[in-house]
Structures are given as C-alpha cells and as structure tokens.
Amino acid sequence: MLKFIIPAVVIFLIVLFWEKINAVIFKKFNLKINYIIIFMLLIILGIIIALLYF
C-alpha cells in the first residue's frame, strides 16, 4: 500500500510547489523547466516508437 501512497504524495507536492520549483531552476540555470520536460518527453516518445518499430 505504501508503494501507491508515496508516489501519489510526491506527485501532489510537485504539482503544489511547481511555480517555486520552476523559479529556483530558472534562477540557477537560466532555463525554463518546461522546455527540459518537453525535450525529455519527445526523446522518450521517440525511443518508444523506435523500439516498437524494430
């Protein structure tokens, strides 16, 4: 049961503090985290499609 509760709490906290997390990363690296997430999502999607194709 803990394996369902712990990830749910972590995801809830990430959603709750998303603006603060985004501001901290923008101050440190001068890069918006949204671009990083979109880039990683495209790479993962590409890998999944490549694995399904071959």
PDBQT receptor file of N, H, CA, C and O in Angstrom, charges set to zero:
ATOM      1  N   MET A   1       0.812  -1.183   0.000  1.00  0.00    +0.000 N 
ATOM      2  CA  MET A   1       0.000   0.000   0.000  1.00  0.00    +0.000 C 
ATOM      3  C   MET A   1       0.862   1.257   0.000  1.00  0.00    +0.000 C 
ATOM      4  O   MET A   1       0.467   2.277  -0.564  1.00  0.00    +0.000 OA
ATOM      5  N   LEU A   2       2.017   1.196   0.616  1.00  0.00    +0.000 N 
ATOM      6  H   LEU A   2       2.338   0.367   1.074  1.00  0.00    +0.000 HD
ATOM      7  CA  LEU A   2       2.910   2.350   0.625  1.00  0.00    +0.000 C 
ATOM      8  C   LEU A   2       3.437   2.677  -0.767  1.00  0.00    +0.000 C 
ATOM      9  O   LEU A   2       3.725   3.833  -1.077  1.00  0.00    +0.000 OA
ATOM     10  N   LYS A   3       3.562   1.649  -1.603  1.00  0.00    +0.000 N 
ATOM     11  H   LYS A   3       3.328   0.709  -1.351  1.00  0.00    +0.000 HD
ATOM     12  CA  LYS A   3       4.079   1.899  -2.942  1.00  0.00    +0.000 C 
ATOM     13  C   LYS A   3       3.097   2.698  -3.794  1.00  0.00    +0.000 C 
ATOM     14  O   LYS A   3       3.490   3.216  -4.840  1.00  0.00    +0.000 OA
ATOM     15  N   PHE A   4       1.844   2.817  -3.388  1.00  0.00    +0.000 N 
ATOM     16  H   PHE A   4       1.525   2.397  -2.538  1.00  0.00    +0.000 HD
ATOM     17  CA  PHE A   4       0.875   3.660  -4.081  1.00  0.00    +0.000 C 
ATOM     18  C   PHE A   4       0.757   5.033  -3.432  1.00  0.00    +0.000 C 
ATOM     19  O   PHE A   4       0.537   6.029  -4.121  1.00  0.00    +0.000 OA
ATOM     20  N   ILE A   5       0.901   5.090  -2.121  1.00  0.00    +0.000 N 
ATOM     21  H   ILE A   5       1.080   4.281  -1.562  1.00  0.00    +0.000 HD
ATOM     22  CA  ILE A   5       0.725   6.345  -1.397  1.00  0.00    +0.000 C 
ATOM     23  C   ILE A   5       1.914   7.271  -1.575  1.00  0.00    +0.000 C 
ATOM     24  O   ILE A   5       1.730   8.467  -1.801  1.00  0.00    +0.000 OA
ATOM     25  N   ILE A   6       3.123   6.751  -1.479  1.00  0.00    +0.000 N 
ATOM     26  H   ILE A   6       3.273   5.780  -1.295  1.00  0.00    +0.000 HD
ATOM     27  CA  ILE A   6       4.322   7.590  -1.567  1.00  0.00    +0.000 C 
ATOM     28  C   ILE A   6       4.435   8.291  -2.921  1.00  0.00    +0.000 C 
ATOM     29  O   ILE A   6       4.652   9.503  -2.929  1.00  0.00    +0.000 OA
ATOM     30  N   PRO A   7       4.301   7.615  -4.065  1.00  0.00    +0.000 N 
ATOM     31  CA  PRO A   7       4.349   8.348  -5.337  1.00  0.00    +0.000 C 
ATOM     32  C   PRO A   7       3.213   9.356  -5.490  1.00  0.00    +0.000 C 
ATOM     33  O   PRO A   7       3.405  10.412  -6.092  1.00  0.00    +0.000 OA
ATOM     34  N   ALA A   8       2.040   9.048  -4.957  1.00  0.00    +0.000 N 
ATOM     35  H   ALA A   8       1.883   8.190  -4.468  1.00  0.00    +0.000 HD
ATOM     36  CA  ALA A   8       0.920   9.992  -5.038  1.00  0.00    +0.000 C 
ATOM     37  C   ALA A   8       1.230  11.257  -4.251  1.00  0.00    +0.000 C 
ATOM     38  O   ALA A   8       0.919  12.360  -4.701  1.00  0.00    +0.000 OA
ATOM     39  N   VAL A   9       1.833  11.110  -3.094  1.00  0.00    +0.000 N 
ATOM     40  H   VAL A   9       2.086  10.214  -2.728  1.00  0.00    +0.000 HD
ATOM     41  CA  VAL A   9       2.202  12.272  -2.284  1.00  0.00    +0.000 C 
ATOM     42  C   VAL A   9       3.299  13.075  -2.984  1.00  0.00    +0.000 C 
ATOM     43  O   VAL A   9       3.248  14.305  -2.996  1.00  0.00    +0.000 OA
ATOM     44  N   VAL A  10       4.272  12.406  -3.555  1.00  0.00    +0.000 N 
ATOM     45  H   VAL A  10       4.313  11.407  -3.545  1.00  0.00    +0.000 HD
ATOM     46  CA  VAL A  10       5.356  13.095  -4.261  1.00  0.00    +0.000 C 
ATOM     47  C   VAL A  10       4.806  13.880  -5.451  1.00  0.00    +0.000 C 
ATOM     48  O   VAL A  10       5.172  15.039  -5.648  1.00  0.00    +0.000 OA
ATOM     49  N   ILE A  11       3.948  13.272  -6.232  1.00  0.00    +0.000 N 
ATOM     50  H   ILE A  11       3.651  12.330  -6.072  1.00  0.00    +0.000 HD
ATOM     51  CA  ILE A  11       3.356  13.963  -7.383  1.00  0.00    +0.000 C 
ATOM     52  C   ILE A  11       2.500  15.137  -6.920  1.00  0.00    +0.000 C 
ATOM     53  O   ILE A  11       2.512  16.195  -7.549  1.00  0.00    +0.000 OA
ATOM     54  N   PHE A  12       1.761  14.965  -5.834  1.00  0.00    +0.000 N 
ATOM     55  H   PHE A  12       1.750  14.105  -5.323  1.00  0.00    +0.000 HD
ATOM     56  CA  PHE A  12       0.948  16.050  -5.296  1.00  0.00    +0.000 C 
ATOM     57  C   PHE A  12       1.818  17.223  -4.866  1.00  0.00    +0.000 C 
ATOM     58  O   PHE A  12       1.479  18.375  -5.139  1.00  0.00    +0.000 OA
ATOM     59  N   LEU A  13       2.939  16.945  -4.195  1.00  0.00    +0.000 N 
ATOM     60  H   LEU A  13       3.213  16.009  -3.973  1.00  0.00    +0.000 HD
ATOM     61  CA  LEU A  13       3.832  18.020  -3.759  1.00  0.00    +0.000 C 
ATOM     62  C   LEU A  13       4.492  18.721  -4.936  1.00  0.00    +0.000 C 
ATOM     63  O   LEU A  13       4.683  19.936  -4.900  1.00  0.00    +0.000 OA
ATOM     64  N   ILE A  14       4.844  17.974  -5.978  1.00  0.00    +0.000 N 
ATOM     65  H   ILE A  14       4.689  16.986  -6.007  1.00  0.00    +0.000 HD
ATOM     66  CA  ILE A  14       5.426  18.592  -7.178  1.00  0.00    +0.000 C 
ATOM     67  C   ILE A  14       4.414  19.514  -7.829  1.00  0.00    +0.000 C 
ATOM     68  O   ILE A  14       4.758  20.624  -8.233  1.00  0.00    +0.000 OA
ATOM     69  N   VAL A  15       3.179  19.072  -7.934  1.00  0.00    +0.000 N 
ATOM     70  H   VAL A  15       2.899  18.170  -7.605  1.00  0.00    +0.000 HD
ATOM     71  CA  VAL A  15       2.138  19.917  -8.533  1.00  0.00    +0.000 C 
ATOM     72  C   VAL A  15       1.872  21.145  -7.662  1.00  0.00    +0.000 C 
ATOM     73  O   VAL A  15       1.676  22.247  -8.175  1.00  0.00    +0.000 OA
ATOM     74  N   LEU A  16       1.867  20.951  -6.361  1.00  0.00    +0.000 N 
ATOM     75  H   LEU A  16       2.027  20.056  -5.944  1.00  0.00    +0.000 HD
ATOM     76  CA  LEU A  16       1.575  22.044  -5.440  1.00  0.00    +0.000 C 
ATOM     77  C   LEU A  16       2.656  23.122  -5.471  1.00  0.00    +0.000 C 
ATOM     78  O   LEU A  16       2.340  24.312  -5.433  1.00  0.00    +0.000 OA
ATOM     79  N   PHE A  17       3.917  22.725  -5.538  1.00  0.00    +0.000 N 
ATOM     80  H   PHE A  17       4.174  21.759  -5.568  1.00  0.00    +0.000 HD
ATOM     81  CA  PHE A  17       5.031  23.672  -5.499  1.00  0.00    +0.000 C 
ATOM     82  C   PHE A  17       5.692  23.864  -6.855  1.00  0.00    +0.000 C 
ATOM     83  O   PHE A  17       6.876  24.197  -6.914  1.00  0.00    +0.000 OA
ATOM     84  N   TRP A  18       4.958  23.664  -7.947  1.00  0.00    +0.000 N 
ATOM     85  H   TRP A  18       3.996  23.394  -7.899  1.00  0.00    +0.000 HD
ATOM     86  CA  TRP A  18       5.541  23.731  -9.292  1.00  0.00    +0.000 C 
ATOM     87  C   TRP A  18       6.134  25.098  -9.590  1.00  0.00    +0.000 C 
ATOM     88  O   TRP A  18       7.221  25.176 -10.163  1.00  0.00    +0.000 OA
ATOM     89  N   GLU A  19       5.457  26.174  -9.223  1.00  0.00    +0.000 N 
ATOM     90  H   GLU A  19       4.573  26.110  -8.758  1.00  0.00    +0.000 HD
ATOM     91  CA  GLU A  19       5.945  27.522  -9.522  1.00  0.00    +0.000 C 
ATOM     92  C   GLU A  19       7.245  27.809  -8.777  1.00  0.00    +0.000 C 
ATOM     93  O   GLU A  19       8.157  28.413  -9.342  1.00  0.00    +0.000 OA
ATOM     94  N   LYS A  20       7.342  27.391  -7.537  1.00  0.00    +0.000 N 
ATOM     95  H   LYS A  20       6.601  26.900  -7.078  1.00  0.00    +0.000 HD
ATOM     96  CA  LYS A  20       8.574  27.614  -6.772  1.00  0.00    +0.000 C 
ATOM     97  C   LYS A  20       9.734  26.799  -7.341  1.00  0.00    +0.000 C 
ATOM     98  O   LYS A  20      10.856  27.296  -7.443  1.00  0.00    +0.000 OA
ATOM     99  N   ILE A  21       9.464  25.556  -7.708  1.00  0.00    +0.000 N 
ATOM    100  H   ILE A  21       8.552  25.152  -7.625  1.00  0.00    +0.000 HD
ATOM    101  CA  ILE A  21      10.499  24.707  -8.313  1.00  0.00    +0.000 C 
ATOM    102  C   ILE A  21      10.977  25.319  -9.622  1.00  0.00    +0.000 C 
ATOM    103  O   ILE A  21      12.177  25.359  -9.893  1.00  0.00    +0.000 OA
ATOM    104  N   ASN A  22      10.041  25.792 -10.429  1.00  0.00    +0.000 N 
ATOM    105  H   ASN A  22       9.066  25.760 -10.208  1.00  0.00    +0.000 HD
ATOM    106  CA  ASN A  22      10.369  26.396 -11.710  1.00  0.00    +0.000 C 
ATOM    107  C   ASN A  22      11.197  27.667 -11.515  1.00  0.00    +0.000 C 
ATOM    108  O   ASN A  22      12.140  27.907 -12.269  1.00  0.00    +0.000 OA
ATOM    109  N   ALA A  23      10.860  28.482 -10.515  1.00  0.00    +0.000 N 
ATOM    110  H   ALA A  23      10.094  28.287  -9.902  1.00  0.00    +0.000 HD
ATOM    111  CA  ALA A  23      11.597  29.719 -10.248  1.00  0.00    +0.000 C 
ATOM    112  C   ALA A  23      13.023  29.432  -9.795  1.00  0.00    +0.000 C 
ATOM    113  O   ALA A  23      13.954  30.119 -10.216  1.00  0.00    +0.000 OA
ATOM    114  N   VAL A  24      13.206  28.433  -8.948  1.00  0.00    +0.000 N 
ATOM    115  H   VAL A  24      12.450  27.875  -8.606  1.00  0.00    +0.000 HD
ATOM    116  CA  VAL A  24      14.549  28.088  -8.459  1.00  0.00    +0.000 C 
ATOM    117  C   VAL A  24      15.421  27.603  -9.607  1.00  0.00    +0.000 C 
ATOM    118  O   VAL A  24      16.580  28.007  -9.708  1.00  0.00    +0.000 OA
ATOM    119  N   ILE A  25      14.893  26.747 -10.472  1.00  0.00    +0.000 N 
ATOM    120  H   ILE A  25      13.952  26.419 -10.390  1.00  0.00    +0.000 HD
ATOM    121  CA  ILE A  25      15.678  26.227 -11.599  1.00  0.00    +0.000 C 
ATOM    122  C   ILE A  25      15.982  27.342 -12.594  1.00  0.00    +0.000 C 
ATOM    123  O   ILE A  25      17.057  27.364 -13.193  1.00  0.00    +0.000 OA
ATOM    124  N   PHE A  26      15.036  28.270 -12.774  1.00  0.00    +0.000 N 
ATOM    125  H   PHE A  26      14.163  28.252 -12.288  1.00  0.00    +0.000 HD
ATOM    126  CA  PHE A  26      15.276  29.385 -13.699  1.00  0.00    +0.000 C 
ATOM    127  C   PHE A  26      16.365  30.303 -13.158  1.00  0.00    +0.000 C 
ATOM    128  O   PHE A  26      17.171  30.818 -13.933  1.00  0.00    +0.000 OA
ATOM    129  N   LYS A  27      16.406  30.518 -11.836  1.00  0.00    +0.000 N 
ATOM    130  H   LYS A  27      15.751  30.100 -11.207  1.00  0.00    +0.000 HD
ATOM    131  CA  LYS A  27      17.457  31.360 -11.244  1.00  0.00    +0.000 C 
ATOM    132  C   LYS A  27      18.828  30.707 -11.364  1.00  0.00    +0.000 C 
ATOM    133  O   LYS A  27      19.811  31.380 -11.678  1.00  0.00    +0.000 OA
ATOM    134  N   LYS A  28      18.902  29.402 -11.117  1.00  0.00    +0.000 N 
ATOM    135  H   LYS A  28      18.104  28.855 -10.862  1.00  0.00    +0.000 HD
ATOM    136  CA  LYS A  28      20.197  28.719 -11.125  1.00  0.00    +0.000 C 
ATOM    137  C   LYS A  28      20.744  28.523 -12.538  1.00  0.00    +0.000 C 
ATOM    138  O   LYS A  28      21.918  28.796 -12.788  1.00  0.00    +0.000 OA
ATOM    139  N   PHE A  29      19.907  28.055 -13.459  1.00  0.00    +0.000 N 
ATOM    140  H   PHE A  29      18.954  27.833 -13.256  1.00  0.00    +0.000 HD
ATOM    141  CA  PHE A  29      20.394  27.664 -14.779  1.00  0.00    +0.000 C 
ATOM    142  C   PHE A  29      19.934  28.578 -15.895  1.00  0.00    +0.000 C 
ATOM    143  O   PHE A  29      20.340  28.403 -17.044  1.00  0.00    +0.000 OA
ATOM    144  N   ASN A  30      19.080  29.565 -15.574  1.00  0.00    +0.000 N 
ATOM    145  H   ASN A  30      18.751  29.708 -14.641  1.00  0.00    +0.000 HD
ATOM    146  CA  ASN A  30      18.524  30.488 -16.565  1.00  0.00    +0.000 C 
ATOM    147  C   ASN A  30      17.862  29.719 -17.713  1.00  0.00    +0.000 C 
ATOM    148  O   ASN A  30      18.029  30.047 -18.888  1.00  0.00    +0.000 OA
ATOM    149  N   LEU A  31      17.114  28.698 -17.335  1.00  0.00    +0.000 N 
ATOM    150  H   LEU A  31      16.978  28.431 -16.381  1.00  0.00    +0.000 HD
ATOM    151  CA  LEU A  31      16.451  27.843 -18.308  1.00  0.00    +0.000 C 
ATOM    152  C   LEU A  31      15.107  27.422 -17.728  1.00  0.00    +0.000 C 
ATOM    153  O   LEU A  31      15.018  26.979 -16.583  1.00  0.00    +0.000 OA
ATOM    154  N   LYS A  32      14.080  27.566 -18.530  1.00  0.00    +0.000 N 
ATOM    155  H   LYS A  32      14.152  27.926 -19.460  1.00  0.00    +0.000 HD
ATOM    156  CA  LYS A  32      12.745  27.184 -18.049  1.00  0.00    +0.000 C 
ATOM    157  C   LYS A  32      12.634  25.659 -18.034  1.00  0.00    +0.000 C 
ATOM    158  O   LYS A  32      13.040  24.992 -18.985  1.00  0.00    +0.000 OA
ATOM    159  N   ILE A  33      12.091  25.123 -16.965  1.00  0.00    +0.000 N 
ATOM    160  H   ILE A  33      11.761  25.665 -16.192  1.00  0.00    +0.000 HD
ATOM    161  CA  ILE A  33      11.989  23.677 -16.797  1.00  0.00    +0.000 C 
ATOM    162  C   ILE A  33      10.986  23.076 -17.774  1.00  0.00    +0.000 C 
ATOM    163  O   ILE A  33      11.064  21.889 -18.087  1.00  0.00    +0.000 OA
ATOM    164  N   ASN A  34      10.046  23.883 -18.256  1.00  0.00    +0.000 N 
ATOM    165  H   ASN A  34       9.982  24.848 -18.001  1.00  0.00    +0.000 HD
ATOM    166  CA  ASN A  34       9.058  23.367 -19.204  1.00  0.00    +0.000 C 
ATOM    167  C   ASN A  34       9.730  22.886 -20.493  1.00  0.00    +0.000 C 
ATOM    168  O   ASN A  34       9.328  21.874 -21.067  1.00  0.00    +0.000 OA
ATOM    169  N   TYR A  35      10.756  23.617 -20.944  1.00  0.00    +0.000 N 
ATOM    170  H   TYR A  35      11.083  24.439 -20.478  1.00  0.00    +0.000 HD
ATOM    171  CA  TYR A  35      11.478  23.215 -22.154  1.00  0.00    +0.000 C 
ATOM    172  C   TYR A  35      12.225  21.899 -21.932  1.00  0.00    +0.000 C 
ATOM    173  O   TYR A  35      12.289  21.059 -22.829  1.00  0.00    +0.000 OA
ATOM    174  N   ILE A  36      12.783  21.726 -20.748  1.00  0.00    +0.000 N 
ATOM    175  H   ILE A  36      12.731  22.408 -20.020  1.00  0.00    +0.000 HD
ATOM    176  CA  ILE A  36      13.505  20.493 -20.429  1.00  0.00    +0.000 C 
ATOM    177  C   ILE A  36      12.534  19.306 -20.432  1.00  0.00    +0.000 C 
ATOM    178  O   ILE A  36      12.849  18.246 -20.973  1.00  0.00    +0.000 OA
ATOM    179  N   ILE A  37      11.374  19.482 -19.838  1.00  0.00    +0.000 N 
ATOM    180  H   ILE A  37      11.118  20.343 -19.399  1.00  0.00    +0.000 HD
ATOM    181  CA  ILE A  37      10.387  18.394 -19.757  1.00  0.00    +0.000 C 
ATOM    182  C   ILE A  37       9.868  18.037 -21.140  1.00  0.00    +0.000 C 
ATOM    183  O   ILE A  37       9.716  16.857 -21.458  1.00  0.00    +0.000 OA
ATOM    184  N   ILE A  38       9.593  19.044 -21.968  1.00  0.00    +0.000 N 
ATOM    185  H   ILE A  38       9.716  20.003 -21.709  1.00  0.00    +0.000 HD
ATOM    186  CA  ILE A  38       9.112  18.773 -23.329  1.00  0.00    +0.000 C 
ATOM    187  C   ILE A  38      10.178  18.029 -24.128  1.00  0.00    +0.000 C 
ATOM    188  O   ILE A  38       9.861  17.090 -24.858  1.00  0.00    +0.000 OA
ATOM    189  N   PHE A  39      11.441  18.442 -23.994  1.00  0.00    +0.000 N 
ATOM    190  H   PHE A  39      11.698  19.205 -23.401  1.00  0.00    +0.000 HD
ATOM    191  CA  PHE A  39      12.533  17.782 -24.709  1.00  0.00    +0.000 C 
ATOM    192  C   PHE A  39      12.685  16.329 -24.261  1.00  0.00    +0.000 C 
ATOM    193  O   PHE A  39      12.847  15.439 -25.095  1.00  0.00    +0.000 OA
ATOM    194  N   MET A  40      12.634  16.086 -22.953  1.00  0.00    +0.000 N 
ATOM    195  H   MET A  40      12.502  16.809 -22.275  1.00  0.00    +0.000 HD
ATOM    196  CA  MET A  40      12.753  14.721 -22.446  1.00  0.00    +0.000 C 
ATOM    197  C   MET A  40      11.563  13.869 -22.876  1.00  0.00    +0.000 C 
ATOM    198  O   MET A  40      11.733  12.692 -23.196  1.00  0.00    +0.000 OA
ATOM    199  N   LEU A  41      10.374  14.440 -22.888  1.00  0.00    +0.000 N 
ATOM    200  H   LEU A  41      10.236  15.396 -22.629  1.00  0.00    +0.000 HD
ATOM    201  CA  LEU A  41       9.187  13.714 -23.322  1.00  0.00    +0.000 C 
ATOM    202  C   LEU A  41       9.294  13.313 -24.794  1.00  0.00    +0.000 C 
ATOM    203  O   LEU A  41       8.916  12.201 -25.164  1.00  0.00    +0.000 OA
ATOM    204  N   LEU A  42       9.801  14.202 -25.621  1.00  0.00    +0.000 N 
ATOM    205  H   LEU A  42      10.107  15.105 -25.320  1.00  0.00    +0.000 HD
ATOM    206  CA  LEU A  42       9.980  13.877 -27.041  1.00  0.00    +0.000 C 
ATOM    207  C   LEU A  42      11.023  12.781 -27.234  1.00  0.00    +0.000 C 
ATOM    208  O   LEU A  42      10.850  11.906 -28.081  1.00  0.00    +0.000 OA
ATOM    209  N   ILE A  43      12.089  12.821 -26.465  1.00  0.00    +0.000 N 
ATOM    210  H   ILE A  43      12.230  13.532 -25.776  1.00  0.00    +0.000 HD
ATOM    211  CA  ILE A  43      13.123  11.778 -26.567  1.00  0.00    +0.000 C 
ATOM    212  C   ILE A  43      12.557  10.421 -26.138  1.00  0.00    +0.000 C 
ATOM    213  O   ILE A  43      12.785   9.413 -26.807  1.00  0.00    +0.000 OA
ATOM    214  N   ILE A  44      11.829  10.395 -25.035  1.00  0.00    +0.000 N 
ATOM    215  H   ILE A  44      11.644  11.214 -24.491  1.00  0.00    +0.000 HD
ATOM    216  CA  ILE A  44      11.239   9.140 -24.559  1.00  0.00    +0.000 C 
ATOM    217  C   ILE A  44      10.231   8.607 -25.562  1.00  0.00    +0.000 C 
ATOM    218  O   ILE A  44      10.200   7.408 -25.840  1.00  0.00    +0.000 OA
ATOM    219  N   LEU A  45       9.408   9.491 -26.105  1.00  0.00    +0.000 N 
ATOM    220  H   LEU A  45       9.433  10.465 -25.880  1.00  0.00    +0.000 HD
ATOM    221  CA  LEU A  45       8.434   9.077 -27.107  1.00  0.00    +0.000 C 
ATOM    222  C   LEU A  45       9.130   8.524 -28.358  1.00  0.00    +0.000 C 
ATOM    223  O   LEU A  45       8.682   7.530 -28.930  1.00  0.00    +0.000 OA
ATOM    224  N   GLY A  46      10.210   9.160 -28.775  1.00  0.00    +0.000 N 
ATOM    225  H   GLY A  46      10.574   9.968 -28.310  1.00  0.00    +0.000 HD
ATOM    226  CA  GLY A  46      10.982   8.680 -29.923  1.00  0.00    +0.000 C 
ATOM    227  C   GLY A  46      11.586   7.308 -29.679  1.00  0.00    +0.000 C 
ATOM    228  O   GLY A  46      11.589   6.455 -30.566  1.00  0.00    +0.000 OA
ATOM    229  N   ILE A  47      12.103   7.098 -28.463  1.00  0.00    +0.000 N 
ATOM    230  H   ILE A  47      12.101   7.791 -27.742  1.00  0.00    +0.000 HD
ATOM    231  CA  ILE A  47      12.675   5.798 -28.126  1.00  0.00    +0.000 C 
ATOM    232  C   ILE A  47      11.597   4.716 -28.115  1.00  0.00    +0.000 C 
ATOM    233  O   ILE A  47      11.830   3.609 -28.600  1.00  0.00    +0.000 OA
ATOM    234  N   ILE A  48      10.430   5.022 -27.570  1.00  0.00    +0.000 N 
ATOM    235  H   ILE A  48      10.241   5.922 -27.176  1.00  0.00    +0.000 HD
ATOM    236  CA  ILE A  48       9.340   4.045 -27.558  1.00  0.00    +0.000 C 
ATOM    237  C   ILE A  48       8.894   3.700 -28.959  1.00  0.00    +0.000 C 
ATOM    238  O   ILE A  48       8.668   2.531 -29.271  1.00  0.00    +0.000 OA
ATOM    239  N   ILE A  49       8.763   4.707 -29.807  1.00  0.00    +0.000 N 
ATOM    240  H   ILE A  49       8.946   5.657 -29.553  1.00  0.00    +0.000 HD
ATOM    241  CA  ILE A  49       8.351   4.448 -31.202  1.00  0.00    +0.000 C 
ATOM    242  C   ILE A  49       9.416   3.647 -31.938  1.00  0.00    +0.000 C 
ATOM    243  O   ILE A  49       9.089   2.762 -32.729  1.00  0.00    +0.000 OA
ATOM    244  N   ALA A  50      10.703   3.951 -31.685  1.00  0.00    +0.000 N 
ATOM    245  H   ALA A  50      10.969   4.670 -31.043  1.00  0.00    +0.000 HD
ATOM    246  CA  ALA A  50      11.773   3.202 -32.330  1.00  0.00    +0.000 C 
ATOM    247  C   ALA A  50      11.772   1.742 -31.863  1.00  0.00    +0.000 C 
ATOM    248  O   ALA A  50      11.985   0.833 -32.665  1.00  0.00    +0.000 OA
ATOM    249  N   LEU A  51      11.536   1.523 -30.580  1.00  0.00    +0.000 N 
ATOM    250  H   LEU A  51      11.363   2.261 -29.928  1.00  0.00    +0.000 HD
ATOM    251  CA  LEU A  51      11.503   0.149 -30.080  1.00  0.00    +0.000 C 
ATOM    252  C   LEU A  51      10.299  -0.614 -30.622  1.00  0.00    +0.000 C 
ATOM    253  O   LEU A  51      10.394  -1.817 -30.868  1.00  0.00    +0.000 OA
ATOM    254  N   LEU A  52       9.183   0.056 -30.811  1.00  0.00    +0.000 N 
ATOM    255  H   LEU A  52       9.105   1.033 -30.611  1.00  0.00    +0.000 HD
ATOM    256  CA  LEU A  52       8.018  -0.620 -31.378  1.00  0.00    +0.000 C 
ATOM    257  C   LEU A  52       8.204  -0.905 -32.859  1.00  0.00    +0.000 C 
ATOM    258  O   LEU A  52       7.673  -1.884 -33.384  1.00  0.00    +0.000 OA
ATOM    259  N   TYR A  53       8.963  -0.043 -33.531  1.00  0.00    +0.000 N 
ATOM    260  H   TYR A  53       9.394   0.752 -33.104  1.00  0.00    +0.000 HD
ATOM    261  CA  TYR A  53       9.141  -0.217 -34.971  1.00  0.00    +0.000 C 
ATOM    262  C   TYR A  53      10.092  -1.366 -35.284  1.00  0.00    +0.000 C 
ATOM    263  O   TYR A  53       9.854  -2.124 -36.224  1.00  0.00    +0.000 OA
ATOM    264  N   PHE A  54      11.165  -1.506 -34.509  1.00  0.00    +0.000 N 
ATOM    265  H   PHE A  54      11.359  -0.891 -33.745  1.00  0.00    +0.000 HD
ATOM    266  CA  PHE A  54      12.167  -2.539 -34.813  1.00  0.00    +0.000 C 
ATOM    267  C   PHE A  54      11.911  -3.805 -34.081  1.00  0.00    +0.000 C 
ATOM    268  O   PHE A  54      12.664  -4.768 -34.230  1.00  0.00    +0.000 OA
TER     269      PHE A  54
